[in-house]
Amino acid sequence: MSAPASIDAPATAGKGAPPDGIVGALGRFAATARAEGLARTLRVEAAGRVLDLIGNSLIAHAEPVAQSVLQVARRWAGTGRASVIGAPDRLPATSAALVNGTLAHAMDFDDSHMLSVLHPSASVIPAALAAAQASGASGTALLDAITVGTEICIRLGVAAYNERIGNSVFFDRGQHATSICGTVGAAAAAAMLFGLDDARIAAALGIAASMGAGLLEANRTGGSVKRIHCGWAAHAGVSAAELASAGVTAPPTALEGRFGFFHAWCGELADADAVLRNLGENWETSRIIFKPYPCNHFTHPGIDAALQLKAQGVTADDVESAELRVASSTLRTIGEPAALKANPPNGYAAAFSGPYTVAAALLGGGGLGLWFDDFDDALVHEPARRALAAKIRCVADPWCDERFPRLLPAILRVRLRDGQVREARIESSKGTNARPLTEQELVVKFVMGASSIIGMPNAQALRGAIDALVDNAPLDALAALTSGAHPNSKGGYSS
């Protein structure tokens, strides 16, 4: 099977959109992908993203925010065919998508795409899983829907990248592209799995364009709301597909119109033509990257730099002061406000702190370099970590600005007590397209996380069930292994 033919949309009104709008072209693209099927290589990539997401979600299940969302979903009542990762519940697709999307993003360990500056899978895959279970779809149908949904999500984000400001317009304005674009991508995946035709897939995308939202202020000053952004996006995406199925319609220019998606979010700075450019030929999904460390991606090059100096013999006791130099756009997330970043109030806030993550890399370490233990609430308040973080100042750097966001750079300069100055320069962090994680590292990441929750035998079985999706295995085994709650002492489940 091969990818559907690319779409060369005829230009209209200077927008590069077809007569029935960008959503119309995307609806045809999605319907063709479902009818013809995608290449096996794309399905293998999608299965890898499912593996990563489910491992992250299992770890997140005990988080208070995840439990809060699950409680709300249970209060909404209603039963369905969609499972909840890490719990025995069977819920309507919209409710399951809400919970699982929250789980997927709650630990900030989800995959990323560099140029769009967003996490593509955390909204799309939960929506696709819920819709696939609700509709009884096959494994390959699930993977194809995930691929198309993430492709649309990413392309919306890429269209909002602006060379002049050197950043995503969404991000520069404090808007969470992950949830804004993820809602539309989630709608595409769900609509494909519900069997909608191209016109109704287009309607689902247009409806979803009115539903996506998300603010990034929580990255700076706290609050748990950001952790549910992908859950709400998945919920809204499935809802949009259901509404389109029931006959709700949307404007054909929902994305590119004068009062459409791009103008509302980005003003005149977005390149709407980028959404359809080489669609079906150039797969942005193949550029999705995986995180080695369970914290905000912008902290990763600083962690790499600290680990490099640590390997060279630098210890926390040696440090008199340090300067972490990063791209201006990332400084707002990991370095400001400076006092709060040097003294994060809890583990989740610490995951968005440049000073703390550098300190943790020098003092702690686990997994592929840092692990969840390093973001334990109690450990964040450990005096040695606080003292070291207080010595680290974050500043913007022109060398880093030149490389971001295609690369994820940082420079760490450390003044030692003996007067020496040591420097580690990271052009792009581990896990980016320039330095991708190996297949072995991805398996280690999944097995470490999943086995800590469901036991090693079940983790290995789950990996096999996800791999089997590529060969059109049914979803039953996957659902059984991810629901059912907690492991007993023998590594099995107990309800």
C-alpha positions in Angstrom: 0.0 0.0 0.0 1.2 3.5 -0.6 0.4 7.0 0.6 -2.4 8.8 -1.2 -1.5 11.1 -4.1 -0.4 14.6 -3.2 -2.8 17.4 -3.4 -2.0 20.3 -5.6 -4.7 22.7 -4.8 -5.7 25.3 -7.4 -5.1 28.9 -6.1 -8.0 31.1 -5.3 -8.0 34.6 -4.0 -4.3 34.5 -3.4 -4.7 32.0 -0.6 -3.6 28.9 -2.4 -6.8 27.2 -1.3 -9.1 25.0 -3.5 -12.6 26.4 -4.2 -14.1 24.5 -1.3 -11.3 25.7 1.1 -8.4 24.0 2.8 -10.7 21.9 4.9 -12.2 20.5 1.7 -8.8 19.5 0.4 -7.9 17.9 3.8 -11.2 16.0 3.8 -10.4 14.5 0.5 -6.8 13.7 1.6 -8.1 11.9 4.7 -10.8 10.0 2.8 -8.3 8.9 0.2 -5.8 7.7 2.9 -8.5 5.7 4.5 -9.6 4.1 1.2 -6.1 3.4 -0.2 -4.2 2.8 3.0 -0.8 4.2 3.9 2.7 2.8 3.4 3.9 0.3 5.9 6.7 2.5 7.0 4.2 5.2 8.0 2.3 2.6 10.0 5.4 1.4 11.8 6.2 5.0 12.7 2.7 5.5 14.1 2.9 2.3 16.1 6.1 3.6 17.7 4.2 6.8 18.7 1.4 4.7 20.2 4.0 2.7 22.2 5.6 5.9 23.5 2.3 7.5 24.4 0.8 4.5 26.2 4.0 4.1 28.3 3.8 7.8 29.3 0.1 7.5 30.1 0.5 4.5 32.3 3.0 6.4 34.4 0.7 9.4 34.6 -2.4 7.5 35.9 -1.8 8.2 39.6 -1.2 11.9 39.1 -3.8 14.0 41.0 -4.8 15.9 37.8 -5.5 12.7 36.0 -7.6 11.4 38.8 -9.5 14.6 38.9 -10.3 14.4 35.2 -11.3 10.7 35.5 -13.7 11.6 38.4 -15.3 14.2 36.2 -15.7 11.8 33.3 -17.3 9.3 35.6 -19.7 11.9 36.9 -20.8 12.6 33.4 -22.0 8.9 33.4 -22.7 6.9 30.3 -21.0 3.7 29.2 -19.3 3.0 26.0 -16.7 0.9 24.2 -13.7 3.1 24.7 -11.2 2.1 27.4 -9.3 4.3 29.9 -5.5 3.7 30.0 -4.7 2.4 33.5 -8.3 2.0 34.7 -11.2 -0.6 34.1 -13.7 2.0 32.9 -15.4 1.8 29.6 -16.7 5.2 28.6 -18.2 7.0 25.6 -15.5 7.9 23.1 -15.5 11.7 24.0 -15.0 11.0 27.7 -12.3 8.4 27.2 -10.5 10.8 24.9 -10.6 13.4 27.6 -9.0 11.2 30.2 -6.5 9.6 27.9 -5.4 12.9 26.4 -4.8 14.2 29.9 -2.8 11.2 30.7 -0.7 11.5 27.5 0.4 15.1 28.3 0.3 15.1 32.1 4.0 14.1 32.6 5.3 16.3 29.8 7.0 13.2 28.3 5.1 13.2 25.0 6.6 13.4 21.6 7.3 16.7 19.7 7.8 18.3 16.3 10.4 20.9 16.1 9.3 23.5 13.6 5.7 23.5 14.6 6.7 23.7 18.3 4.0 21.3 19.4 3.3 17.8 20.7 1.4 16.1 17.9 0.4 12.7 19.4 -0.9 13.7 22.8 -4.2 14.9 21.4 -4.6 12.9 18.2 -3.7 9.4 19.5 -6.2 9.4 22.4 -8.9 10.7 20.1 -8.1 8.0 17.5 -8.0 5.2 20.1 -11.4 6.2 21.5 -12.9 6.5 18.0 -11.4 3.2 16.9 -12.7 1.3 19.9 -16.1 2.9 19.6 -16.4 2.0 15.9 -14.7 -1.4 16.0 -11.9 -0.3 13.6 -8.9 -2.4 12.7 -5.3 -1.9 13.7 -4.2 -0.5 10.4 -7.2 1.8 10.2 -6.2 3.2 13.6 -2.6 3.7 12.5 -3.6 5.4 9.3 -6.0 7.8 11.1 -3.3 8.6 13.6 -0.8 9.4 10.8 -3.3 11.7 8.9 -4.4 13.4 12.1 -0.9 14.1 13.3 0.1 15.3 9.8 -2.8 17.8 9.8 -2.0 18.9 13.3 1.7 19.5 12.5 1.0 21.3 9.3 -1.3 23.8 11.0 1.6 24.4 13.4 4.2 24.7 10.6 1.9 27.3 8.9 2.2 29.4 12.0 6.0 29.4 12.1 7.3 32.8 11.2 10.9 33.3 10.0 10.9 37.0 11.0 10.2 36.3 14.6 12.1 33.0 14.5 9.3 31.2 16.3 5.8 29.8 16.2 3.3 32.7 16.2 1.1 30.6 18.5 4.0 30.2 21.0 5.1 33.8 20.7 1.6 34.9 21.7 1.3 32.5 24.6 -1.1 30.2 22.8 -0.7 26.4 23.2 -0.5 25.2 19.6 -0.5 21.6 20.9 -4.1 21.9 21.9 -5.2 24.4 19.3 -3.9 22.5 16.3 -4.4 19.1 18.1 -8.1 19.6 18.2 -8.3 19.8 14.4 -5.9 16.8 14.0 -7.9 14.8 16.5 -11.1 15.6 14.6 -9.5 14.3 11.4 -8.5 11.0 13.0 -11.9 10.5 14.6 -13.8 11.3 11.5 -11.8 8.8 9.5 -12.5 6.1 12.0 -16.2 6.9 12.2 -16.3 6.3 8.4 -17.3 9.9 7.4 -17.0 10.8 3.8 -14.7 13.6 2.6 -17.3 16.3 2.9 -18.2 15.4 6.5 -14.5 15.0 7.4 -14.1 18.5 6.1 -17.0 19.6 8.2 -15.5 17.9 11.3 -12.2 19.9 10.7 -14.1 23.1 10.3 -16.1 22.5 13.5 -13.0 21.6 15.4 -11.4 24.9 14.3 -13.9 26.6 16.5 -13.2 24.4 19.5 -9.4 24.4 20.0 -7.9 26.6 22.7 -5.1 26.7 25.2 -2.9 29.3 27.0 0.8 28.7 28.0 0.9 30.9 31.1 0.9 27.8 33.3 4.4 27.0 32.0 5.6 30.2 33.6 3.7 30.6 36.8 2.0 27.3 37.6 -1.3 25.6 37.7 -2.4 22.2 36.5 -4.7 23.3 33.7 -2.1 22.8 31.0 -1.9 19.1 31.8 -5.5 18.7 30.6 -5.1 20.7 27.3 -4.5 17.6 25.2 -7.4 15.8 26.9 -9.8 18.6 26.1 -8.4 18.7 22.5 -9.0 15.0 22.1 -12.5 15.3 23.6 -13.3 18.3 21.3 -11.9 16.5 18.2 -14.1 13.4 18.8 -17.1 15.7 19.5 -16.5 17.6 16.3 -16.5 14.3 14.3 -19.7 13.2 16.0 -21.3 16.5 15.3 -20.3 16.4 11.7 -21.7 12.9 11.5 -25.0 14.2 12.8 -25.2 16.9 10.1 -23.6 20.0 11.7 -21.7 22.0 9.1 -18.8 24.4 9.0 -17.6 27.2 6.7 -15.4 26.0 3.8 -12.9 28.7 4.7 -12.8 27.8 8.4 -9.0 27.9 8.3 -8.0 30.6 5.8 -11.0 32.9 5.9 -10.9 36.5 7.1 -12.5 35.5 10.4 -11.0 32.0 10.3 -8.5 29.9 12.3 -5.3 31.5 11.1 -6.4 35.1 11.2 -8.0 34.7 14.6 -4.9 33.1 16.2 -2.0 34.6 14.1 -3.2 37.7 12.4 -1.4 38.1 9.1 1.7 36.2 10.2 0.6 32.7 9.2 1.4 31.0 5.9 -1.9 29.1 5.2 -0.5 27.7 2.0 1.9 25.6 4.0 -1.0 23.3 5.1 -1.4 21.8 1.6 2.1 22.2 0.3 3.4 18.8 -0.9 0.7 17.1 1.2 1.0 13.3 0.8 4.6 13.6 -0.5 6.4 15.3 2.4 5.3 13.7 5.6 6.0 15.9 8.6 4.9 13.0 10.9 8.2 11.3 10.0 10.0 14.2 11.7 8.3 13.7 15.1 10.8 13.2 17.8 10.8 11.5 21.2 11.9 12.9 24.6 14.6 11.2 26.6 13.8 13.2 29.8 10.4 13.7 31.5 10.4 17.5 31.4 9.8 20.4 29.1 11.6 20.0 25.8 13.3 23.4 26.1 15.2 22.2 29.2 16.8 19.2 27.4 19.9 20.9 25.8 20.7 22.3 29.2 20.4 18.8 30.7 22.6 17.4 28.0 25.2 20.1 28.7 25.1 19.3 32.5 25.4 15.6 31.8 28.4 16.3 29.5 30.2 18.3 32.2 29.3 15.7 34.8 30.9 13.0 32.6 34.0 15.2 32.5 34.2 15.2 36.3 32.4 18.4 37.3 30.4 17.9 40.5 27.8 20.0 42.2 30.2 20.8 44.9 32.6 22.3 42.4 30.1 24.9 41.1 30.4 28.5 42.3 28.0 29.9 39.6 26.6 28.9 36.2 25.0 30.5 33.2 22.6 28.6 31.0 22.4 30.3 27.6 19.4 29.4 25.5 17.3 30.7 22.6 15.2 33.8 23.5 12.0 32.0 22.8 12.7 29.2 25.2 13.9 31.5 27.9 10.4 32.7 28.5 9.4 29.2 29.5 12.4 27.8 31.4 14.0 31.0 32.7 11.3 33.5 33.5 10.2 34.6 36.1 13.7 33.9 37.3 12.9 33.7 41.0 10.2 31.1 40.5 12.3 29.1 38.1 15.1 28.9 40.7 12.7 27.8 43.4 10.0 25.7 41.7 7.2 24.9 44.2 6.6 21.3 43.0 7.9 18.6 40.7 5.7 19.7 37.7 6.9 23.3 37.9 10.5 21.9 38.2 10.0 20.2 34.8 9.8 23.7 33.3 12.8 25.1 35.1 16.2 25.5 33.4 18.0 26.0 36.7 16.4 23.0 38.4 16.9 20.6 35.5 20.6 21.5 35.2 20.9 20.9 39.0 19.1 17.6 38.8 21.3 16.4 36.0 24.4 17.1 38.1 23.0 15.7 41.3 20.6 13.0 40.2 19.9 11.1 37.1 18.2 7.9 36.0 16.5 6.4 33.0 18.2 7.9 29.9 19.7 10.7 31.9 16.9 12.0 34.1 13.8 10.1 35.3 10.6 10.7 37.2 12.3 10.4 40.5 14.1 13.6 39.8 10.8 15.4 39.7 9.4 14.1 42.9 7.8 16.9 44.9 9.9 16.2 48.0 13.1 15.9 46.0 12.5 19.3 44.4 12.7 20.8 47.9 16.0 19.0 48.8 18.4 21.7 50.1 21.3 20.6 47.8 19.1 20.9 44.7 17.7 24.3 45.8 21.2 25.6 46.5 22.6 24.5 43.2 19.6 25.8 41.2 20.0 29.2 42.9 23.5 29.5 41.4 22.3 29.0 37.8 21.2 32.0 35.7 19.4 31.7 32.4 20.0 34.2 29.6 19.3 34.5 25.9 22.0 33.8 23.4 22.4 34.8 19.8 24.1 31.6 18.8 21.1 29.7 20.1 18.6 32.0 18.4 20.2 31.3 15.0 19.5 27.6 15.4 16.1 27.5 17.1 13.6 25.9 16.4 15.1 23.6 13.8 17.6 22.7 16.4 17.4 22.8 20.2 20.6 24.4 21.4 22.1 25.6 24.7 25.4 26.6 26.2 26.2 25.9 29.8 29.1 27.9 31.4 30.2 26.9 34.8 32.6 28.8 37.1 34.2 26.4 39.5 35.4 27.1 43.0 39.0 26.9 41.8 38.4 29.7 39.3 38.2 27.6 36.2 35.4 28.2 33.7 34.1 25.1 32.0 31.7 25.1 29.0 29.5 22.6 27.3 27.9 23.6 24.0 25.0 21.6 22.7 23.9 22.4 19.1 20.8 20.2 19.4 19.7 18.1 22.3 19.4 14.3 22.5 16.2 13.1 20.9 15.9 15.9 18.3 16.1 15.1 14.5 19.8 15.8 14.6 20.3 13.3 17.4 17.4 10.9 17.4 16.9 8.3 20.1 17.8 4.8 19.0 15.2 2.1 18.8 16.8 0.5 21.8 16.5 3.7 23.8 12.9 4.0 22.9 12.2 0.5 24.1 14.1 1.2 27.3 12.0 4.3 27.9 8.7 2.4 27.3 9.7 -0.7 29.3 11.0 1.3 32.3 7.8 3.3 32.5 5.2 0.6 31.7 6.8 -2.2 33.8 6.7 0.1 36.9 2.9 0.2 36.6 1.8 -3.1 35.1 4.8 -5.4 35.6 7.4 -6.6 33.2 5.4 -9.5 31.6 2.5 -7.2 30.8 4.8 -4.5 29.5 6.4 -6.9 27.1 3.0 -8.3 26.0 1.8 -4.7 25.5 4.7 -3.9 23.3 3.9 -7.0 21.2 0.2 -6.0 20.9 1.2 -2.5 19.7 3.7 -3.9 17.2 0.9 -6.2 15.9 -1.3 -3.3 14.9 1.0 -2.8 11.8 -0.3 -6.2 10.6 -3.9 -5.3 11.2 -4.3 -6.9 14.6 -7.6 -6.1 16.4 -7.5 -3.6 19.3 -8.8 -6.1 21.9 -5.4 -7.1 23.3 -4.2 -3.6 23.4 -7.3 -2.5 25.4 -7.1 -5.4 27.8 -3.4 -4.8 28.6 -3.8 -1.0 29.1 -7.0 -1.1 31.2 -7.7 -3.1 34.4 -5.8 -0.8 36.7 -3.0 -1.8 38.9 -0.5 -4.7 39.0 -0.5 -7.2 41.8 2.6 -8.5 43.4 3.1 -11.1 40.6 3.1 -8.4 37.9 -0.5 -9.0 36.9 -3.7 -6.9 37.3 -5.9 -6.6 40.3 -9.1 -4.7 40.2 
